[in-house]
Amino acid sequence: MSKVKIPKHTEQVLPQVENLLKSWTLISLLICSFFLTQISMENIDKTWVSNSVYLYLSWFIKGILILVLGTFNTILIMGLGILGHEGTHWTLFKNRFLNDFWGGILWALSLLPYYNFRDFHFTHHRCTHYQGVDPEEPMNNHPLWFALTLGLLMGLMNRYKIVLSHLVSQSAKERGEAWKDVGFLTLAIVFYFYLIPLLGISIWFTVIPTFVILPTVFALRNIGEHHSIPEQGQQTLTQGTQKVDSWMVMTHPLIDWLWSHINYHQVHHRYPHLSHKYLPEIFEATKAEQSYLVINRYWQIILHALTSDYYGSQEDIEPYFLSK
């Protein structure tokens, strides 16, 4: 068996320029999408508002456009959030201040608190898929329809509740991080609810629908992380010392890039110190030696989740082990 060289955190070359350019590209695309939505709404009104029959048709077309472009916006915002996730692992930029400053802004554009998420996320890494311990369980361990609609909102409200409690914490570290989170979230709110309207864009056609759609689209992507895998405290799946607690979703290269290879989730959980750029090559180098659960496309894992629980069984996942 060959020994694969996994770089240490300090040995890796972070794609700092790519991370910065990608984040600005996604922000620019989001603003362009908002403009496109606004222009489309105005043109529909000018063309069809004079006729009552066409008026009803215009409402239908507006609804479809808002749904399609709103979903596109959520995909972009998740891309920003996943780059923010790189920041929580200190793999966005080498400079710690710049890493946390820009990571905090990117994460806040998803309306999520950055420092609070880091504590939550590191606990998740330590206790991945352990029932009663993994902090992601309260969001996900429900019937699928509930997890896709209210589960994420429950988790979000809990994150805000913790931030509010930390604002008056006795710990100076908790207090400082909570106030930083408030600052980042304030910048995001100013961006969405002040600067966007200042550009002549209605938030009712753009920002509001986007954040109504976001929880469900986020939850659909989230299925591709740990859903259907057996509870690790009862049935830890291993080959050697390697746990199998996450999925590998093989998807389109554009999605790989857009979501910074988060779909290589098992590699990320085994080597959380690595930048996203290393995940595909580590998978290719280790897939003959380590166990992986591999599925093609997100729509396939969503269909699979329809017939299994969040904590699944060995039978649920056996067909997806990568053949050696």
Secondary structure in CASP SS format (residue, H / E / C, confidence):
PFRMAT SS
TARGET T0000
AUTHOR 0000-0000-0000
METHOD secondary structure of the structure
MODEL  1
M C 1.00
S C 1.00
K C 1.00
V C 1.00
K C 1.00
I C 1.00
P C 1.00
K C 1.00
H C 1.00
T C 1.00
E C 1.00
Q C 1.00
V C 1.00
L C 1.00
P C 1.00
Q H 1.00
V H 1.00
E H 1.00
N H 1.00
L H 1.00
L H 1.00
K H 1.00
S H 1.00
W H 1.00
T H 1.00
L H 1.00
I H 1.00
S H 1.00
L H 1.00
L H 1.00
I H 1.00
C H 1.00
S H 1.00
F H 1.00
F H 1.00
L H 1.00
T H 1.00
Q H 1.00
I H 1.00
S H 1.00
M H 1.00
E H 1.00
N H 1.00
I H 1.00
D H 1.00
K H 1.00
T H 1.00
W H 1.00
V C 1.00
S C 1.00
N C 1.00
S H 1.00
V H 1.00
Y H 1.00
L H 1.00
Y H 1.00
L H 1.00
S H 1.00
W H 1.00
F H 1.00
I H 1.00
K H 1.00
G H 1.00
I H 1.00
L H 1.00
I H 1.00
L H 1.00
V H 1.00
L H 1.00
G H 1.00
T H 1.00
F H 1.00
N H 1.00
T H 1.00
I H 1.00
L H 1.00
I H 1.00
M H 1.00
G H 1.00
L H 1.00
G H 1.00
I H 1.00
L H 1.00
G H 1.00
H H 1.00
E H 1.00
G H 1.00
T H 1.00
H C 1.00
W C 1.00
T C 1.00
L C 1.00
F C 1.00
K C 1.00
N C 1.00
R H 1.00
F H 1.00
L H 1.00
N H 1.00
D H 1.00
F H 1.00
W H 1.00
G H 1.00
G H 1.00
I H 1.00
L H 1.00
W H 1.00
A H 1.00
L C 1.00
S C 1.00
L C 1.00
L C 1.00
P C 1.00
Y H 1.00
Y H 1.00
N H 1.00
F H 1.00
R H 1.00
D H 1.00
F H 1.00
H H 1.00
F H 1.00
T H 1.00
H H 1.00
H H 1.00
R H 1.00
C C 1.00
T C 1.00
H C 1.00
Y C 1.00
Q C 1.00
G C 1.00
V C 1.00
D C 1.00
P C 1.00
E C 1.00
E H 1.00
P H 1.00
M H 1.00
N H 1.00
N C 1.00
H C 1.00
P C 1.00
L H 1.00
W H 1.00
F H 1.00
A H 1.00
L H 1.00
T H 1.00
L H 1.00
G H 1.00
L H 1.00
L H 1.00
M H 1.00
G H 1.00
L H 1.00
M H 1.00
N H 1.00
R H 1.00
Y H 1.00
K H 1.00
I H 1.00
V H 1.00
L H 1.00
S H 1.00
H H 1.00
L C 1.00
V C 1.00
S C 1.00
Q C 1.00
S C 1.00
A H 1.00
K H 1.00
E H 1.00
R H 1.00
G H 1.00
E H 1.00
A H 1.00
W H 1.00
K H 1.00
D H 1.00
V H 1.00
G H 1.00
F H 1.00
L H 1.00
T H 1.00
L H 1.00
A H 1.00
I H 1.00
V H 1.00
F H 1.00
Y H 1.00
F H 1.00
Y H 1.00
L H 1.00
I H 1.00
P H 1.00
L H 1.00
L C 1.00
G C 1.00
I C 1.00
S C 1.00
I C 1.00
W C 1.00
F C 1.00
T C 1.00
V H 1.00
I H 1.00
P H 1.00
T H 1.00
F H 1.00
V H 1.00
I H 1.00
L H 1.00
P H 1.00
T H 1.00
V H 1.00
F H 1.00
A H 1.00
L H 1.00
R H 1.00
N H 1.00
I H 1.00
G H 1.00
E H 1.00
H H 1.00
H C 1.00
S C 1.00
I C 1.00
P C 1.00
E C 1.00
Q C 1.00
G C 1.00
Q C 1.00
Q C 1.00
T C 1.00
L C 1.00
T E 1.00
Q E 1.00
G C 1.00
T C 1.00
Q E 1.00
K E 1.00
V C 1.00
D C 1.00
S C 1.00
W E 1.00
M E 1.00
V E 1.00
M E 1.00
T C 1.00
H C 1.00
P H 1.00
L H 1.00
I H 1.00
D H 1.00
W H 1.00
L H 1.00
W C 1.00
S C 1.00
H C 1.00
I C 1.00
N C 1.00
Y E 1.00
H H 1.00
Q H 1.00
V H 1.00
H H 1.00
H H 1.00
R H 1.00
Y C 1.00
P C 1.00
H C 1.00
L C 1.00
S C 1.00
H H 1.00
K H 1.00
Y H 1.00
L H 1.00
P H 1.00
E H 1.00
I H 1.00
F H 1.00
E H 1.00
A H 1.00
T H 1.00
K C 1.00
A C 1.00
E C 1.00
Q C 1.00
S C 1.00
Y C 1.00
L E 1.00
V E 1.00
I E 1.00
N E 1.00
R C 1.00
Y H 1.00
W H 1.00
Q H 1.00
I H 1.00
I H 1.00
L H 1.00
H H 1.00
A H 1.00
L C 1.00
T C 1.00
S C 1.00
D C 1.00
Y C 1.00
Y C 1.00
G C 1.00
S C 1.00
Q H 1.00
E H 1.00
D H 1.00
I H 1.00
E H 1.00
P H 1.00
Y H 1.00
F E 1.00
L C 1.00
S C 1.00
K C 1.00
END
